[in-house]
Amino acid sequence: MLTLFDGDGPSARVLAQLRGPQPRRRLLSSGPDLTLQFQAPPGPPNPGLGQGFVLHFKEVPRNDTCPELPPPEWGWRTASHGDLIRGTVLTYQCEPGYELLGSDILTCQWDLSWSAAPPACQKIMTCADPGEITNGHRTTSDAGFPVGSHVQYRCLPGYSLEGAAVLTCYSRDTGTPKWSDRVPKCALKYEPCLNPGVPENGYQTLYKHHYQAGESLRFFCYEGFELIGEVTITCVPGHPSQWTSQPPLCKVAYEELLDNRKLEVTQTTDPSRQLEGGNLALAILLPLGLVIVLGSGVYIYYTKLQGKSLFGFSGSHSYSPITVESDFSNPLYEAGDTREYEVSI
């Protein structure tokens, strides 16, 4: 093996290490000194390999920069130094819609050569992998997702697809290709809510037979009626799905009922009807009053004229003294049948 050092002695920087047949190559040292070191494998020499080599060492004009590299088409590069001296780093990037083919970083080496070939920018003709979906699966028309390819999504039993079932990769004038829509989702499937019905003297918006989970229904009453209950009810997901509350009722408004009562009172208090009622009462009470007055007069008259014969007399009776031994000095009298009657009118 042949080792070339850039300077005086093996402690200098290594320019190259050569082994076996080599194509012709050009090396540049940093000064006029160059050190060559030969190393042979242990054992007897191999006559078949003793062909030797030719080394040309000459002075050339000093050059401390790597060759200039143009920026790639549909891209650009940035350099760490203004001059492409040893150790300069070039960074490559591409415009949107293009991808870099090759290494994105190149370094100017000590032999004033670049560490790799310059890259190129190629238009991107594929979409990024949109990914799988939970509780579902997909089928693709092309594995690499090129422009024009399709991805179809399906959900497992018991789940419903929310979103587009088929995505298409299409190109754009600027930027990378993209999918026609977002990746769908597989949501748990719920039974719909049945229409709870229209309240009497009312109506509802968006009338239909079935409502999916999360949909709402709003109720209204006709003029003159008041809504009792929830104005809006929502279908809550479940097995089965249910409404948040019962549908409301439409009852007669209080103001309307009050107006009707006033109308009834007005009709019953008609002056003409009041007059007829008064005449009827007078026709009944007047004869009755006359009868009562006449009866009272007759009763009083006969009572004054014939009061004695009708109610008895007032009389006196004789008393006879009774002699009884007593401690009292006052005599006692035995009374006969003595009674009085008095009539006051």
ChimeraX attribute file (.defattr): number of C-alpha atoms within 10 A of each C-alpha:
attribute: neighborCount
match mode: 1-to-1
recipient: residues
	/A:1	11
	/A:2	13
	/A:3	16
	/A:4	21
	/A:5	20
	/A:6	22
	/A:7	19
	/A:8	14
	/A:9	14
	/A:10	15
	/A:11	10
	/A:12	13
	/A:13	16
	/A:14	17
	/A:15	18
	/A:16	13
	/A:17	13
	/A:18	11
	/A:19	9
	/A:20	7
	/A:21	10
	/A:22	8
	/A:23	5
	/A:24	7
	/A:25	5
	/A:26	8
	/A:27	13
	/A:28	17
	/A:29	20
	/A:30	15
	/A:31	11
	/A:32	11
	/A:33	12
	/A:34	19
	/A:35	17
	/A:36	16
	/A:37	12
	/A:38	10
	/A:39	9
	/A:40	9
	/A:41	8
	/A:42	6
	/A:43	6
	/A:44	7
	/A:45	10
	/A:46	8
	/A:47	7
	/A:48	6
	/A:49	9
	/A:50	8
	/A:51	7
	/A:52	6
	/A:53	7
	/A:54	6
	/A:55	6
	/A:56	5
	/A:57	13
	/A:58	7
	/A:59	9
	/A:60	8
	/A:61	5
	/A:62	10
	/A:63	11
	/A:64	14
	/A:65	18
	/A:66	20
	/A:67	13
	/A:68	9
	/A:69	12
	/A:70	9
	/A:71	17
	/A:72	17
	/A:73	12
	/A:74	17
	/A:75	18
	/A:76	15
	/A:77	15
	/A:78	13
	/A:79	15
	/A:80	13
	/A:81	12
	/A:82	8
	/A:83	12
	/A:84	21
	/A:85	19
	/A:86	18
	/A:87	17
	/A:88	18
	/A:89	18
	/A:90	19
	/A:91	14
	/A:92	21
	/A:93	20
	/A:94	22
	/A:95	17
	/A:96	15
	/A:97	19
	/A:98	20
	/A:99	18
	/A:100	19
	/A:101	12
	/A:102	13
	/A:103	14
	/A:104	16
	/A:105	17
	/A:106	20
	/A:107	21
	/A:108	20
	/A:109	16
	/A:110	20
	/A:111	17
	/A:112	19
	/A:113	16
	/A:114	22
	/A:115	13
	/A:116	13
	/A:117	11
	/A:118	18
	/A:119	20
	/A:120	21
	/A:121	21
	/A:122	17
	/A:123	16
	/A:124	18
	/A:125	20
	/A:126	20
	/A:127	20
	/A:128	13
	/A:129	11
	/A:130	14
	/A:131	10
	/A:132	14
	/A:133	15
	/A:134	12
	/A:135	17
	/A:136	18
	/A:137	14
	/A:138	14
	/A:139	13
	/A:140	14
	/A:141	13
	/A:142	12
	/A:143	11
	/A:144	13
	/A:145	22
	/A:146	19
	/A:147	19
	/A:148	17
	/A:149	18
	/A:150	19
	/A:151	21
	/A:152	16
	/A:153	21
	/A:154	19
	/A:155	21
	/A:156	14
	/A:157	10
	/A:158	11
	/A:159	16
	/A:160	17
	/A:161	18
	/A:162	12
	/A:163	13
	/A:164	14
	/A:165	17
	/A:166	19
	/A:167	21
	/A:168	18
	/A:169	21
	/A:170	19
	/A:171	18
	/A:172	12
	/A:173	8
	/A:174	10
	/A:175	13
	/A:176	19
	/A:177	24
	/A:178	19
	/A:179	23
	/A:180	13
	/A:181	13
	/A:182	13
	/A:183	19
	/A:184	21
	/A:185	21
	/A:186	20
	/A:187	16
	/A:188	15
	/A:189	16
	/A:190	17
	/A:191	15
	/A:192	21
	/A:193	22
	/A:194	15
	/A:195	15
	/A:196	13
	/A:197	13
	/A:198	17
	/A:199	17
	/A:200	12
	/A:201	17
	/A:202	18
	/A:203	16
	/A:204	16
	/A:205	11
	/A:206	11
	/A:207	13
	/A:208	11
	/A:209	11
	/A:210	14
	/A:211	20
	/A:212	17
	/A:213	19
	/A:214	14
	/A:215	15
	/A:216	16
	/A:217	19
	/A:218	16
	/A:219	21
	/A:220	20
	/A:221	22
	/A:222	14
	/A:223	11
	/A:224	14
	/A:225	19
	/A:226	19
	/A:227	19
	/A:228	12
	/A:229	14
	/A:230	14
	/A:231	15
	/A:232	15
	/A:233	21
	/A:234	18
	/A:235	22
	/A:236	19
	/A:237	19
	/A:238	14
	/A:239	10
	/A:240	10
	/A:241	18
	/A:242	18
	/A:243	21
	/A:244	13
	/A:245	12
	/A:246	12
	/A:247	20
	/A:248	21
	/A:249	20
	/A:250	20
	/A:251	17
	/A:252	15
	/A:253	13
	/A:254	12
	/A:255	12
	/A:256	13
	/A:257	13
	/A:258	11
	/A:259	10
	/A:260	12
	/A:261	12
	/A:262	10
	/A:263	11
	/A:264	11
	/A:265	10
	/A:266	11
	/A:267	11
	/A:268	10
	/A:269	10
	/A:270	10
	/A:271	11
	/A:272	8
	/A:273	11
	/A:274	11
	/A:275	10
	/A:276	10
	/A:277	11
	/A:278	10
	/A:279	10
	/A:280	10
	/A:281	10
	/A:282	10
	/A:283	10
	/A:284	10
	/A:285	10
	/A:286	10
	/A:287	10
	/A:288	10
	/A:289	10
	/A:290	10
	/A:291	10
	/A:292	10
	/A:293	10
	/A:294	10
	/A:295	10
	/A:296	10
	/A:297	10
	/A:298	10
	/A:299	10
	/A:300	11
	/A:301	11
	/A:302	11
	/A:303	13
	/A:304	10
	/A:305	10
	/A:306	10
	/A:307	14
	/A:308	13
	/A:309	8
	/A:310	10
	/A:311	11
	/A:312	12
	/A:313	11
	/A:314	10
	/A:315	9
	/A:316	9
	/A:317	9
	/A:318	9
	/A:319	11
	/A:320	10
	/A:321	10
	/A:322	10
	/A:323	9
	/A:324	9
	/A:325	8
	/A:326	8
	/A:327	6
	/A:328	8
	/A:329	7
	/A:330	7
	/A:331	12
	/A:332	13
	/A:333	11
	/A:334	11
	/A:335	11
	/A:336	10
	/A:337	8
	/A:338	10
	/A:339	10
	/A:340	9
	/A:341	9
	/A:342	10
	/A:343	8
	/A:344	4
	/A:345	7
